[in-house]
Amino acid sequence: MKYLAAYPAALRGQVEQLIAQGRLADLLRGRYGDAHDIRTDRALYDYVSALKNEFLRNAEPLSKVAFDSKLHVIRNALGTHTTVSRVQGSRLKSKREIRVASLFKEVPLEWLRMIVVHELAHIRVREHDKAFYQLCAHMEPAYHQFEFDLRLYLTHLDGGGDRLWAASAAPGLL
């Protein structure tokens, strides 16, 4: 249960019970509706830009926002933010990019929002400190619950469980 390692032992024990009873997937399906419909990089860019404009109006614009199929495997990350700076004449230009693991094409909108909020918060606060998580909670009041539930889902997948919101997992399509 590597995704839950930082949580208290009692909570991890409850999760282990849910897994042993085969109830974790049902719990997650019951809490969240269908997967979101943001499937393209363009739609993701529009979604992220709308959130950025709502909460971080004065921040520099984003150059690129994309789903990345290699992100989870290579960097063991769910999303990344990068700033690339280069000199153009006498000016220093910077480009900001956000990449989201392709896994998040087929999850509830709440989890995609949580990942996007997390990466947007890094525009203002680099470290994962108190100020960072306060900004995350300001942009998404249920941030911590969504993060925990996402960690439950990743634990489910890590244990060999099926993707719960994948098109092939939808009832009637099997």
C-alpha positions as CSV (number, residue, x, y, z in Angstrom):
1,M,0.0,0.0,0.0
2,K,2.7,2.4,-1.1
3,Y,0.1,5.1,-2.0
4,L,-1.2,5.2,1.6
5,A,2.2,4.9,3.5
6,A,1.9,8.3,5.1
7,Y,-1.5,7.7,6.5
8,P,-2.1,6.3,10.1
9,A,-1.9,2.6,10.6
10,A,-5.5,2.4,11.7
11,L,-6.7,3.9,8.5
12,R,-4.5,1.6,6.4
13,G,-6.0,-1.3,8.3
14,Q,-9.5,-0.2,7.3
15,V,-8.4,-0.1,3.7
16,E,-6.9,-3.5,4.0
17,Q,-10.2,-4.8,5.3
18,L,-12.1,-3.3,2.4
19,I,-9.7,-4.9,0.0
20,A,-9.9,-8.3,1.7
21,Q,-13.7,-8.1,1.6
22,G,-13.6,-7.0,-2.1
23,R,-15.5,-3.8,-1.3
24,L,-13.0,-1.1,-2.2
25,A,-14.1,-0.8,-5.9
26,D,-17.8,-0.7,-4.9
27,L,-17.0,2.1,-2.3
28,L,-15.2,4.2,-4.9
29,R,-17.9,3.6,-7.6
30,G,-20.5,4.6,-5.0
31,R,-18.8,7.9,-4.1
32,Y,-18.2,9.1,-7.7
33,G,-20.2,9.1,-10.8
34,D,-19.1,8.6,-14.3
35,A,-15.8,9.5,-15.8
36,H,-15.4,13.1,-17.1
37,D,-15.5,13.8,-20.8
38,I,-12.2,15.7,-21.2
39,R,-10.4,13.4,-23.6
40,T,-8.2,15.6,-25.7
41,D,-5.2,17.8,-24.9
42,R,-7.2,20.8,-26.2
43,A,-10.1,20.1,-23.9
44,L,-7.7,19.7,-21.0
45,Y,-5.9,23.0,-21.8
46,D,-9.3,24.8,-21.8
47,Y,-10.3,23.1,-18.5
48,V,-6.9,24.0,-16.8
49,S,-7.0,27.5,-18.2
50,A,-10.4,28.2,-16.8
51,L,-9.3,27.1,-13.4
52,K,-6.1,29.1,-13.6
53,N,-8.1,32.2,-14.7
54,E,-10.5,31.7,-11.8
55,F,-7.9,31.4,-9.0
56,L,-4.5,32.5,-10.4
57,R,-5.4,35.4,-12.7
58,N,-2.1,37.2,-12.4
59,A,0.1,34.2,-13.0
60,E,1.9,33.8,-16.3
61,P,-0.1,32.0,-19.0
62,L,0.4,28.3,-19.6
63,S,2.2,27.4,-22.8
64,K,1.1,23.8,-22.9
65,V,-1.2,21.4,-21.1
66,A,-1.4,17.8,-22.1
67,F,-2.1,14.2,-21.2
68,D,1.2,12.3,-21.0
69,S,1.1,8.5,-21.4
70,K,4.6,8.0,-20.1
71,L,4.4,10.2,-17.0
72,H,3.2,7.7,-14.4
73,V,5.7,5.0,-15.5
74,I,8.8,7.1,-15.9
75,R,8.5,9.7,-13.1
76,N,6.2,7.9,-10.8
77,A,4.1,11.1,-10.9
78,L,0.5,11.8,-11.6
79,G,1.1,15.2,-13.0
80,T,4.0,17.6,-13.6
81,H,4.6,21.3,-13.9
82,T,7.6,22.7,-15.6
83,T,9.0,26.1,-16.3
84,V,11.5,26.4,-19.1
85,S,13.4,29.7,-19.2
86,R,15.4,31.0,-22.2
87,V,17.0,34.2,-23.2
88,Q,15.5,36.1,-26.2
89,G,17.6,39.1,-26.8
90,S,17.7,41.1,-23.6
91,R,14.7,39.4,-22.1
92,L,14.2,36.2,-20.2
93,K,11.2,34.3,-21.5
94,S,9.6,31.4,-19.6
95,K,7.2,28.8,-20.7
96,R,5.0,26.9,-18.2
97,E,3.7,23.4,-19.0
98,I,1.4,21.1,-17.1
99,R,1.3,17.4,-18.0
100,V,-1.3,15.0,-16.5
101,A,-0.9,11.3,-16.6
102,S,-3.1,9.6,-19.2
103,L,-4.6,7.5,-16.4
104,F,-6.7,10.6,-15.6
105,K,-8.6,10.5,-19.0
106,E,-10.8,7.8,-17.4
107,V,-11.6,8.9,-13.9
108,P,-14.2,11.1,-12.2
109,L,-13.9,14.8,-12.8
110,E,-13.2,15.4,-9.1
111,W,-9.9,13.5,-9.3
112,L,-8.8,15.3,-12.5
113,R,-9.6,18.6,-10.8
114,M,-7.6,17.6,-7.8
115,I,-4.5,16.8,-10.0
116,V,-4.9,20.1,-11.9
117,V,-5.3,22.1,-8.7
118,H,-2.2,20.5,-7.4
119,E,-0.2,21.4,-10.4
120,L,-1.6,24.9,-10.6
121,A,-0.7,25.5,-7.0
122,H,2.9,24.8,-7.9
123,I,2.9,27.9,-10.0
124,R,2.7,29.9,-6.8
125,V,4.3,27.6,-4.2
126,R,7.1,25.2,-5.3
127,E,7.3,23.1,-2.1
128,H,4.7,20.8,-0.6
129,D,4.4,22.8,2.5
130,K,1.5,24.3,4.5
131,A,1.0,27.3,2.2
132,F,0.9,24.9,-0.8
133,Y,-1.9,22.7,0.7
134,Q,-3.8,25.8,1.9
135,L,-3.8,27.1,-1.7
136,C,-4.9,23.6,-3.0
137,A,-7.8,23.7,-0.4
138,H,-8.7,27.2,-1.5
139,M,-9.0,26.2,-5.1
140,E,-10.8,22.9,-4.2
141,P,-12.3,22.7,-0.7
142,A,-12.5,18.9,-0.9
143,Y,-8.9,18.6,-2.1
144,H,-7.8,16.3,0.7
145,Q,-10.7,13.9,0.4
146,F,-10.3,13.7,-3.3
147,E,-6.6,13.0,-2.9
148,F,-7.2,10.3,-0.4
149,D,-9.9,8.6,-2.6
150,L,-7.5,8.8,-5.6
151,R,-4.9,7.1,-3.5
152,L,-7.4,4.4,-2.7
153,Y,-8.0,4.0,-6.4
154,L,-4.3,3.7,-7.1
155,T,-4.0,1.1,-4.4
156,H,-6.9,-0.8,-6.0
157,L,-5.0,-0.7,-9.4
158,D,-1.7,-1.6,-7.8
159,G,-3.3,-4.7,-6.3
160,G,-4.4,-5.9,-9.8
161,G,-7.8,-4.3,-9.8
162,D,-9.5,-3.2,-13.0
163,R,-9.8,0.4,-14.1
164,L,-13.3,1.3,-12.7
165,W,-14.2,4.0,-15.2
166,A,-12.5,2.7,-18.3
167,A,-14.8,2.4,-21.3
168,S,-14.3,-1.4,-21.3
169,A,-15.4,-1.5,-17.7
170,A,-18.7,0.2,-18.3
171,P,-21.7,-2.1,-17.8
172,G,-23.3,-3.3,-21.0
173,L,-20.1,-2.8,-23.1
174,L,-18.4,-6.1,-22.1
